[in-house]
Amino acid sequence: MHLALFYDGDQDYLDGIFRLLDPALAAGEPIVAAVPPERARLLRSRLNEAADKLRILDMHEVGRNPSRIIPEVEGMLAGCEGARLHYVGEPIWPGRSQEEIREATRHEALINLAWPGAPITVLCPYDAAALGQEVLANAEQTHPYLIRHGETQRSKAYHGPTIPQGCDEPLPAPPPHSRSMTVTTDGLSDVRGLVAAVAASAGLGADRTDDLLLVASELGSNAIRHGDGAATIHVWRGANAVICQVQDGGRMADPLAGRRMPVPKVLGGLGLWMVNQLCDLVEARTGAHGTTVRARVRLDRRAVCAGAR
């Protein structure tokens, strides 16, 4: 079950969620909610003495990069030992950037592929009063079931686990000030030098620079190995992040690549998963003309302010 709850106000939010969760609470079934902090406070106020029966996570952290959510929930499922998991996830909230909303929408579509036949109910709240009409229309396309005013119905816009068109278009070109190079296996050290130089000029901290260097190496290696033997790297400073983009001529066959929990003792397949864990946002597009992965590492507030002066 994958349902979208369109709510209007706090009471509608609580009524919609607990109409689903109250039976699960009574049955002692596992329940997890990953929601923004203000919504977490609202849930706790409704739970009172039953608060210990609901695990609440901060979606600002869990879903900062939406590509992390599916493996996070996959880990929850593994810990339920066959019991039905009731998961409330709110990955889109007012104030998210357009890039984040597009990736969260892709995540919602891919949920429908992630756990076929698994004992899980997924409820995704959407603030119908504050989110744009395009966001709500996309939610109708990515959820088999919709809840409005206490009524559950099948979504007429849902036609299988497809990504809404506006969220699957090619990424815009890197800006003119980006630095770029074409690289093969022998040139990966040059990539690290390029990334380090841009990170330093942007004021990215040492730890996050190390993360970005690892990201660039993993993306470059993957592109060379799975593409046509070469990759094009672009690196630039954005408004609040350092961005690394890697493009190659190959095609990514698995739509859930990088969104699966790593399998112990199985070699390979860790690169994109690691990139998703390290970055604040990852955008991936693939098709007949190749694959592009764009990874962002946020600058801290001091670096952002310095860049604005």
GUBAVO-651474 format. One record per residue (C-alpha): residue number from 0; residue in one letter; x, y, z. Coordinates in Angstrom, 2 decimals, always signed. Layout:
N
num:NUM | residu:a | east:X | north:Y | up:Z $
...
//
This chain:
309
num:0 | residu:m | east:+0.00 | north:+0.00 | up:+0.00 $
num:1 | residu:h | east:+1.35 | north:+3.42 | up:-1.03 $
num:2 | residu:l | east:-0.98 | north:+6.29 | up:-0.20 $
num:3 | residu:a | east:-0.81 | north:+10.09 | up:-0.50 $
num:4 | residu:l | east:-2.61 | north:+12.07 | up:+2.21 $
num:5 | residu:f | east:-3.64 | north:+15.54 | up:+1.03 $
num:6 | residu:y | east:-4.17 | north:+17.53 | up:+4.20 $
num:7 | residu:d | east:-5.31 | north:+21.07 | up:+4.93 $
num:8 | residu:g | east:-4.29 | north:+22.18 | up:+8.41 $
num:9 | residu:d | east:-3.06 | north:+20.47 | up:+11.55 $
num:10 | residu:q | east:-6.26 | north:+18.68 | up:+12.48 $
num:11 | residu:d | east:-6.71 | north:+17.25 | up:+8.99 $
num:12 | residu:y | east:-3.07 | north:+16.09 | up:+9.16 $
num:13 | residu:l | east:-3.54 | north:+14.30 | up:+12.48 $
num:14 | residu:d | east:-6.91 | north:+12.80 | up:+11.55 $
num:15 | residu:g | east:-5.56 | north:+11.41 | up:+8.27 $
num:16 | residu:i | east:-2.45 | north:+9.90 | up:+9.80 $
num:17 | residu:f | east:-4.03 | north:+8.36 | up:+12.89 $
num:18 | residu:r | east:-6.96 | north:+6.95 | up:+10.96 $
num:19 | residu:l | east:-4.30 | north:+4.70 | up:+9.48 $
num:20 | residu:l | east:-2.05 | north:+4.33 | up:+12.53 $
num:21 | residu:d | east:-4.53 | north:+3.80 | up:+15.37 $
num:22 | residu:p | east:-5.27 | north:+0.16 | up:+14.38 $
num:23 | residu:a | east:-1.52 | north:-0.47 | up:+14.03 $
num:24 | residu:l | east:-0.87 | north:+1.08 | up:+17.46 $
num:25 | residu:a | east:-3.57 | north:-1.11 | up:+18.99 $
num:26 | residu:a | east:-2.08 | north:-4.21 | up:+17.35 $
num:27 | residu:g | east:+1.46 | north:-3.36 | up:+18.46 $
num:28 | residu:e | east:+2.78 | north:-3.34 | up:+14.90 $
num:29 | residu:p | east:+5.98 | north:-1.41 | up:+14.08 $
num:30 | residu:i | east:+5.42 | north:+2.23 | up:+13.09 $
num:31 | residu:v | east:+7.96 | north:+4.79 | up:+11.90 $
num:32 | residu:a | east:+7.33 | north:+8.40 | up:+10.89 $
num:33 | residu:a | east:+9.95 | north:+10.46 | up:+9.04 $
num:34 | residu:v | east:+8.55 | north:+14.00 | up:+9.00 $
num:35 | residu:p | east:+9.76 | north:+17.61 | up:+9.33 $
num:36 | residu:p | east:+10.41 | north:+18.70 | up:+12.95 $
num:37 | residu:e | east:+7.28 | north:+20.84 | up:+13.27 $
num:38 | residu:r | east:+5.16 | north:+17.86 | up:+12.20 $
num:39 | residu:a | east:+7.03 | north:+15.61 | up:+14.62 $
num:40 | residu:r | east:+6.00 | north:+17.89 | up:+17.48 $
num:41 | residu:l | east:+2.40 | north:+17.67 | up:+16.31 $
num:42 | residu:l | east:+2.48 | north:+13.86 | up:+16.24 $
num:43 | residu:r | east:+3.99 | north:+13.69 | up:+19.74 $
num:44 | residu:s | east:+1.28 | north:+16.01 | up:+21.09 $
num:45 | residu:r | east:-1.37 | north:+13.61 | up:+19.79 $
num:46 | residu:l | east:+0.34 | north:+10.44 | up:+21.07 $
num:47 | residu:n | east:+0.76 | north:+11.38 | up:+24.75 $
num:48 | residu:e | east:+1.43 | north:+8.17 | up:+26.69 $
num:49 | residu:a | east:+1.66 | north:+6.11 | up:+23.47 $
num:50 | residu:a | east:+4.66 | north:+8.14 | up:+22.25 $
num:51 | residu:d | east:+7.07 | north:+5.25 | up:+22.79 $
num:52 | residu:k | east:+5.13 | north:+3.13 | up:+20.27 $
num:53 | residu:l | east:+5.97 | north:+5.42 | up:+17.36 $
num:54 | residu:r | east:+9.54 | north:+5.97 | up:+16.19 $
num:55 | residu:i | east:+9.88 | north:+9.49 | up:+14.80 $
num:56 | residu:l | east:+12.76 | north:+10.56 | up:+12.54 $
num:57 | residu:d | east:+13.71 | north:+14.01 | up:+11.27 $
num:58 | residu:m | east:+12.97 | north:+14.06 | up:+7.53 $
num:59 | residu:h | east:+15.13 | north:+17.17 | up:+7.16 $
num:60 | residu:e | east:+18.03 | north:+14.81 | up:+7.89 $
num:61 | residu:v | east:+16.79 | north:+11.43 | up:+6.58 $
num:62 | residu:g | east:+15.45 | north:+12.92 | up:+3.36 $
num:63 | residu:r | east:+17.88 | north:+15.80 | up:+2.79 $
num:64 | residu:n | east:+19.04 | north:+13.74 | up:-0.18 $
num:65 | residu:p | east:+15.85 | north:+11.87 | up:-1.15 $
num:66 | residu:s | east:+17.91 | north:+9.04 | up:-2.66 $
num:67 | residu:r | east:+18.75 | north:+7.93 | up:+0.89 $
num:68 | residu:i | east:+15.17 | north:+7.25 | up:+1.94 $
num:69 | residu:i | east:+14.51 | north:+3.91 | up:+0.24 $
num:70 | residu:p | east:+17.58 | north:+2.17 | up:+1.72 $
num:71 | residu:e | east:+16.71 | north:+3.67 | up:+5.11 $
num:72 | residu:v | east:+13.23 | north:+2.15 | up:+4.95 $
num:73 | residu:e | east:+14.67 | north:-1.09 | up:+3.56 $
num:74 | residu:g | east:+16.72 | north:-1.33 | up:+6.75 $
num:75 | residu:m | east:+13.57 | north:-0.78 | up:+8.83 $
num:76 | residu:l | east:+11.80 | north:-3.56 | up:+6.95 $
num:77 | residu:a | east:+14.68 | north:-5.94 | up:+7.59 $
num:78 | residu:g | east:+14.36 | north:-5.29 | up:+11.32 $
num:79 | residu:c | east:+10.63 | north:-6.02 | up:+11.43 $
num:80 | residu:e | east:+11.12 | north:-9.78 | up:+11.03 $
num:81 | residu:g | east:+8.04 | north:-10.22 | up:+8.84 $
num:82 | residu:a | east:+5.68 | north:-7.95 | up:+10.81 $
num:83 | residu:r | east:+3.87 | north:-5.29 | up:+8.78 $
num:84 | residu:l | east:+5.70 | north:-1.96 | up:+8.88 $
num:85 | residu:h | east:+3.63 | north:+1.21 | up:+8.85 $
num:86 | residu:y | east:+5.79 | north:+4.04 | up:+7.51 $
num:87 | residu:v | east:+4.78 | north:+7.69 | up:+7.34 $
num:88 | residu:g | east:+7.16 | north:+9.66 | up:+5.13 $
num:89 | residu:e | east:+6.83 | north:+13.37 | up:+4.23 $
num:90 | residu:p | east:+9.69 | north:+14.07 | up:+1.81 $
num:91 | residu:i | east:+8.20 | north:+17.24 | up:+0.28 $
num:92 | residu:w | east:+7.42 | north:+20.31 | up:+2.38 $
num:93 | residu:p | east:+7.06 | north:+24.04 | up:+1.69 $
num:94 | residu:g | east:+10.46 | north:+25.65 | up:+1.29 $
num:95 | residu:r | east:+12.25 | north:+22.79 | up:-0.47 $
num:96 | residu:s | east:+14.12 | north:+23.84 | up:-3.62 $
num:97 | residu:q | east:+12.81 | north:+22.85 | up:-7.03 $
num:98 | residu:e | east:+15.75 | north:+20.46 | up:-7.46 $
num:99 | residu:e | east:+14.96 | north:+18.79 | up:-4.12 $
num:100 | residu:i | east:+11.27 | north:+18.52 | up:-4.96 $
num:101 | residu:r | east:+12.04 | north:+16.88 | up:-8.30 $
num:102 | residu:e | east:+14.27 | north:+14.30 | up:-6.62 $
num:103 | residu:a | east:+11.73 | north:+13.67 | up:-3.86 $
num:104 | residu:t | east:+9.08 | north:+13.13 | up:-6.54 $
num:105 | residu:r | east:+11.35 | north:+10.62 | up:-8.29 $
num:106 | residu:h | east:+11.76 | north:+8.90 | up:-4.93 $
num:107 | residu:e | east:+7.98 | north:+8.66 | up:-4.55 $
num:108 | residu:a | east:+7.71 | north:+7.02 | up:-7.98 $
num:109 | residu:l | east:+10.50 | north:+4.55 | up:-7.23 $
num:110 | residu:i | east:+8.89 | north:+3.44 | up:-3.96 $
num:111 | residu:n | east:+6.43 | north:+1.55 | up:-6.17 $
num:112 | residu:l | east:+9.33 | north:-0.58 | up:-7.44 $
num:113 | residu:a | east:+11.27 | north:-0.95 | up:-4.23 $
num:114 | residu:w | east:+9.62 | north:-3.70 | up:-2.18 $
num:115 | residu:p | east:+7.25 | north:-5.82 | up:-4.29 $
num:116 | residu:g | east:+5.12 | north:-7.99 | up:-2.03 $
num:117 | residu:a | east:+6.72 | north:-6.72 | up:+1.19 $
num:118 | residu:p | east:+4.51 | north:-6.26 | up:+4.29 $
num:119 | residu:i | east:+4.60 | north:-2.44 | up:+4.34 $
num:120 | residu:t | east:+2.11 | north:+0.40 | up:+4.24 $
num:121 | residu:v | east:+3.53 | north:+3.76 | up:+3.16 $
num:122 | residu:l | east:+1.62 | north:+6.97 | up:+3.87 $
num:123 | residu:c | east:+2.97 | north:+10.23 | up:+2.38 $
num:124 | residu:p | east:+1.42 | north:+13.47 | up:+3.67 $
num:125 | residu:y | east:+1.18 | north:+16.48 | up:+1.32 $
num:126 | residu:d | east:+0.30 | north:+19.98 | up:+2.53 $
num:127 | residu:a | east:-2.46 | north:+20.73 | up:+0.01 $
num:128 | residu:a | east:-2.79 | north:+24.34 | up:+1.20 $
num:129 | residu:a | east:+0.90 | north:+25.27 | up:+0.84 $
num:130 | residu:l | east:+2.38 | north:+23.12 | up:-1.94 $
num:131 | residu:g | east:+2.01 | north:+24.02 | up:-5.61 $
num:132 | residu:q | east:-0.48 | north:+22.37 | up:-7.92 $
num:133 | residu:e | east:+2.28 | north:+20.70 | up:-9.93 $
num:134 | residu:v | east:+3.58 | north:+19.01 | up:-6.78 $
num:135 | residu:l | east:+0.09 | north:+17.74 | up:-5.91 $
num:136 | residu:a | east:-0.56 | north:+16.57 | up:-9.50 $
num:137 | residu:n | east:+2.72 | north:+14.65 | up:-9.45 $
num:138 | residu:a | east:+1.71 | north:+13.04 | up:-6.15 $
num:139 | residu:e | east:-1.44 | north:+11.76 | up:-7.83 $
num:140 | residu:q | east:+0.77 | north:+10.18 | up:-10.52 $
num:141 | residu:t | east:+3.16 | north:+8.53 | up:-8.05 $
num:142 | residu:h | east:+0.66 | north:+7.11 | up:-5.52 $
num:143 | residu:p | east:-1.78 | north:+4.29 | up:-6.29 $
num:144 | residu:y | east:-4.13 | north:+5.53 | up:-3.52 $
num:145 | residu:l | east:-5.16 | north:+9.03 | up:-2.42 $
num:146 | residu:i | east:-6.75 | north:+10.23 | up:+0.81 $
num:147 | residu:r | east:-8.80 | north:+13.44 | up:+0.88 $
num:148 | residu:h | east:-11.15 | north:+14.52 | up:+3.68 $
num:149 | residu:g | east:-11.08 | north:+11.05 | up:+5.20 $
num:150 | residu:e | east:-11.95 | north:+9.29 | up:+1.93 $
num:151 | residu:t | east:-9.53 | north:+6.79 | up:+0.34 $
num:152 | residu:q | east:-9.75 | north:+6.18 | up:-3.39 $
num:153 | residu:r | east:-7.64 | north:+4.83 | up:-6.21 $
num:154 | residu:s | east:-5.70 | north:+7.50 | up:-8.09 $
num:155 | residu:k | east:-6.93 | north:+7.88 | up:-11.66 $
num:156 | residu:a | east:-3.58 | north:+9.48 | up:-12.57 $
num:157 | residu:y | east:-1.47 | north:+6.53 | up:-11.39 $
num:158 | residu:h | east:-0.37 | north:+4.32 | up:-14.29 $
num:159 | residu:g | east:+2.40 | north:+2.25 | up:-12.75 $
num:160 | residu:p | east:+5.83 | north:+3.14 | up:-11.34 $
num:161 | residu:t | east:+6.68 | north:+5.83 | up:-13.88 $
num:162 | residu:i | east:+8.47 | north:+9.07 | up:-13.07 $
num:163 | residu:p | east:+6.47 | north:+12.23 | up:-13.90 $
num:164 | residu:q | east:+7.81 | north:+13.82 | up:-17.08 $
num:165 | residu:g | east:+8.90 | north:+17.09 | up:-15.48 $
num:166 | residu:c | east:+11.10 | north:+15.17 | up:-13.02 $
num:167 | residu:d | east:+12.87 | north:+13.07 | up:-15.65 $
num:168 | residu:e | east:+14.01 | north:+15.73 | up:-18.09 $
num:169 | residu:p | east:+17.75 | north:+16.21 | up:-18.76 $
num:170 | residu:l | east:+19.55 | north:+18.35 | up:-16.23 $
num:171 | residu:p | east:+20.33 | north:+21.94 | up:-17.27 $
num:172 | residu:a | east:+23.83 | north:+22.56 | up:-18.59 $
num:173 | residu:p | east:+26.55 | north:+23.47 | up:-16.09 $
num:174 | residu:p | east:+27.11 | north:+27.23 | up:-15.79 $
num:175 | residu:p | east:+29.80 | north:+28.95 | up:-17.89 $
num:176 | residu:h | east:+32.04 | north:+29.42 | up:-14.85 $
num:177 | residu:s | east:+32.26 | north:+25.66 | up:-14.16 $
num:178 | residu:r | east:+35.64 | north:+24.01 | up:-14.55 $
num:179 | residu:s | east:+35.71 | north:+20.83 | up:-16.63 $
num:180 | residu:m | east:+37.88 | north:+18.08 | up:-18.02 $
num:181 | residu:t | east:+37.53 | north:+14.81 | up:-19.87 $
num:182 | residu:v | east:+39.10 | north:+11.91 | up:-18.03 $
num:183 | residu:t | east:+40.03 | north:+8.25 | up:-18.44 $
num:184 | residu:t | east:+41.28 | north:+5.84 | up:-15.78 $
num:185 | residu:d | east:+44.77 | north:+7.34 | up:-15.77 $
num:186 | residu:g | east:+43.41 | north:+10.82 | up:-15.10 $
num:187 | residu:l | east:+41.44 | north:+10.28 | up:-11.90 $
num:188 | residu:s | east:+44.15 | north:+11.97 | up:-9.84 $
num:189 | residu:d | east:+43.70 | north:+15.07 | up:-12.02 $
num:190 | residu:v | east:+39.99 | north:+15.00 | up:-11.21 $
num:191 | residu:r | east:+40.76 | north:+15.07 | up:-7.51 $
num:192 | residu:g | east:+43.08 | north:+18.04 | up:-8.05 $
num:193 | residu:l | east:+40.37 | north:+19.93 | up:-9.96 $
num:194 | residu:v | east:+37.74 | north:+19.22 | up:-7.30 $
num:195 | residu:a | east:+40.09 | north:+20.18 | up:-4.48 $
num:196 | residu:a | east:+40.88 | north:+23.51 | up:-6.15 $
num:197 | residu:v | east:+37.21 | north:+24.45 | up:-6.61 $
num:198 | residu:a | east:+36.35 | north:+23.30 | up:-3.08 $
num:199 | residu:a | east:+39.15 | north:+25.42 | up:-1.61 $
num:200 | residu:s | east:+38.15 | north:+28.54 | up:-3.54 $
num:201 | residu:a | east:+34.53 | north:+28.03 | up:-2.40 $
num:202 | residu:g | east:+35.49 | north:+27.72 | up:+1.27 $
num:203 | residu:l | east:+34.34 | north:+24.13 | up:+1.69 $
num:204 | residu:g | east:+35.59 | north:+22.65 | up:+4.98 $
num:205 | residu:a | east:+38.29 | north:+19.98 | up:+5.09 $
num:206 | residu:d | east:+36.00 | north:+17.06 | up:+6.04 $
num:207 | residu:r | east:+33.43 | north:+17.85 | up:+3.40 $
num:208 | residu:t | east:+36.16 | north:+18.39 | up:+0.83 $
num:209 | residu:d | east:+37.38 | north:+14.86 | up:+1.56 $
num:210 | residu:d | east:+33.82 | north:+13.63 | up:+1.04 $
num:211 | residu:l | east:+33.55 | north:+15.44 | up:-2.28 $
num:212 | residu:l | east:+36.90 | north:+14.06 | up:-3.44 $
num:213 | residu:l | east:+35.66 | north:+10.54 | up:-2.71 $
num:214 | residu:v | east:+32.41 | north:+11.30 | up:-4.54 $
num:215 | residu:a | east:+34.25 | north:+12.56 | up:-7.61 $
num:216 | residu:s | east:+36.50 | north:+9.48 | up:-7.64 $
num:217 | residu:e | east:+33.57 | north:+7.08 | up:-7.31 $
num:218 | residu:l | east:+31.51 | north:+8.81 | up:-9.98 $
num:219 | residu:g | east:+34.48 | north:+9.06 | up:-12.34 $
num:220 | residu:s | east:+35.42 | north:+5.41 | up:-11.86 $
num:221 | residu:n | east:+31.81 | north:+4.27 | up:-12.37 $
num:222 | residu:a | east:+31.43 | north:+6.37 | up:-15.51 $
num:223 | residu:i | east:+34.64 | north:+5.05 | up:-17.04 $
num:224 | residu:r | east:+33.85 | north:+1.43 | up:-16.12 $
num:225 | residu:h | east:+30.21 | north:+1.38 | up:-17.19 $
num:226 | residu:g | east:+30.27 | north:+3.99 | up:-19.93 $
num:227 | residu:d | east:+32.47 | north:+4.22 | up:-23.01 $
num:228 | residu:g | east:+35.82 | north:+4.42 | up:-21.24 $
num:229 | residu:a | east:+35.85 | north:+8.17 | up:-20.67 $
num:230 | residu:a | east:+33.88 | north:+10.70 | up:-18.67 $
num:231 | residu:t | east:+33.39 | north:+14.46 | up:-18.66 $
num:232 | residu:i | east:+33.70 | north:+16.14 | up:-15.26 $
num:233 | residu:h | east:+32.29 | north:+19.56 | up:-14.37 $
num:234 | residu:v | east:+32.84 | north:+21.21 | up:-10.97 $
num:235 | residu:w | east:+31.53 | north:+24.57 | up:-9.81 $
num:236 | residu:r | east:+30.39 | north:+26.57 | up:-6.84 $
num:237 | residu:g | east:+26.63 | north:+27.08 | up:-6.65 $
num:238 | residu:a | east:+24.72 | north:+29.48 | up:-4.41 $
num:239 | residu:n | east:+25.11 | north:+27.27 | up:-1.34 $
num:240 | residu:a | east:+27.03 | north:+24.17 | up:-2.47 $
num:241 | residu:v | east:+29.95 | north:+22.81 | up:-4.42 $
num:242 | residu:i | east:+28.62 | north:+20.74 | up:-7.29 $
num:243 | residu:c | east:+30.33 | north:+17.91 | up:-9.14 $
num:244 | residu:q | east:+28.81 | north:+16.51 | up:-12.32 $
num:245 | residu:v | east:+30.00 | north:+13.42 | up:-14.17 $
num:246 | residu:q | east:+28.70 | north:+12.48 | up:-17.61 $
num:247 | residu:d | east:+29.39 | north:+9.41 | up:-19.75 $
num:248 | residu:g | east:+27.98 | north:+7.62 | up:-22.78 $
num:249 | residu:g | east:+26.57 | north:+4.61 | up:-20.94 $
num:250 | residu:r | east:+23.05 | north:+3.92 | up:-19.74 $
num:251 | residu:m | east:+22.00 | north:+3.09 | up:-16.17 $
num:252 | residu:a | east:+19.83 | north:-0.02 | up:-16.42 $
num:253 | residu:d | east:+18.57 | north:-0.24 | up:-12.82 $
num:254 | residu:p | east:+16.26 | north:+2.65 | up:-11.81 $
num:255 | residu:l | east:+17.01 | north:+1.81 | up:-8.16 $
num:256 | residu:a | east:+20.80 | north:+1.96 | up:-8.58 $
num:257 | residu:g | east:+22.32 | north:+3.49 | up:-5.46 $
num:258 | residu:r | east:+19.04 | north:+3.14 | up:-3.54 $
num:259 | residu:r | east:+19.49 | north:-0.45 | up:-2.33 $
num:260 | residu:m | east:+21.08 | north:-1.52 | up:+0.93 $
num:261 | residu:p | east:+24.54 | north:-2.96 | up:+0.10 $
num:262 | residu:v | east:+24.65 | north:-6.75 | up:+0.18 $
num:263 | residu:p | east:+27.41 | north:-8.08 | up:+2.47 $
num:264 | residu:k | east:+30.25 | north:-9.97 | up:+0.74 $
num:265 | residu:v | east:+29.04 | north:-8.92 | up:-2.72 $
num:266 | residu:l | east:+31.67 | north:-6.99 | up:-4.65 $
num:267 | residu:g | east:+30.69 | north:-3.89 | up:-6.60 $
num:268 | residu:g | east:+27.56 | north:-1.78 | up:-6.57 $
num:269 | residu:l | east:+28.71 | north:+0.44 | up:-3.70 $
num:270 | residu:g | east:+29.78 | north:+3.50 | up:-5.68 $
num:271 | residu:l | east:+26.50 | north:+5.30 | up:-6.26 $
num:272 | residu:w | east:+25.13 | north:+4.18 | up:-2.87 $
num:273 | residu:m | east:+28.17 | north:+5.76 | up:-1.21 $
num:274 | residu:v | east:+27.71 | north:+8.96 | up:-3.23 $
num:275 | residu:n | east:+24.09 | north:+9.16 | up:-2.04 $
num:276 | residu:q | east:+25.18 | north:+8.76 | up:+1.57 $
num:277 | residu:l | east:+27.85 | north:+11.47 | up:+1.35 $
num:278 | residu:c | east:+26.00 | north:+14.15 | up:-0.61 $
num:279 | residu:d | east:+23.24 | north:+16.58 | up:+0.28 $
num:280 | residu:l | east:+21.52 | north:+16.08 | up:-3.07 $
num:281 | residu:v | east:+22.17 | north:+13.72 | up:-5.97 $
num:282 | residu:e | east:+20.44 | north:+14.06 | up:-9.35 $
num:283 | residu:a | east:+20.82 | north:+11.27 | up:-11.91 $
num:284 | residu:r | east:+19.47 | north:+11.13 | up:-15.45 $
num:285 | residu:t | east:+20.03 | north:+8.34 | up:-17.95 $
num:286 | residu:g | east:+18.87 | north:+7.59 | up:-21.47 $
num:287 | residu:a | east:+19.92 | north:+6.95 | up:-25.03 $
num:288 | residu:h | east:+22.40 | north:+9.84 | up:-24.96 $
num:289 | residu:g | east:+24.21 | north:+8.69 | up:-21.82 $
num:290 | residu:t | east:+24.13 | north:+9.15 | up:-18.06 $
num:291 | residu:t | east:+24.63 | north:+12.30 | up:-16.01 $
num:292 | residu:v | east:+25.03 | north:+12.34 | up:-12.23 $
num:293 | residu:r | east:+25.14 | north:+15.69 | up:-10.41 $
num:294 | residu:a | east:+26.17 | north:+15.66 | up:-6.75 $
num:295 | residu:r | east:+25.99 | north:+18.58 | up:-4.29 $
num:296 | residu:v | east:+27.82 | north:+19.12 | up:-1.04 $
num:297 | residu:r | east:+26.50 | north:+22.08 | up:+0.91 $
num:298 | residu:l | east:+28.69 | north:+24.92 | up:+2.09 $
num:299 | residu:d | east:+28.38 | north:+25.96 | up:+5.70 $
num:300 | residu:r | east:+26.72 | north:+29.28 | up:+6.45 $
num:301 | residu:r | east:+29.98 | north:+31.21 | up:+6.79 $
num:302 | residu:a | east:+31.18 | north:+30.15 | up:+3.33 $
num:303 | residu:v | east:+27.79 | north:+31.00 | up:+1.80 $
num:304 | residu:c | east:+27.86 | north:+34.48 | up:+3.38 $
num:305 | residu:a | east:+31.46 | north:+35.04 | up:+2.28 $
num:306 | residu:g | east:+30.56 | north:+34.14 | up:-1.29 $
num:307 | residu:a | east:+27.64 | north:+36.58 | up:-1.25 $
num:308 | residu:r | east:+29.87 | north:+39.54 | up:-0.41 $
//
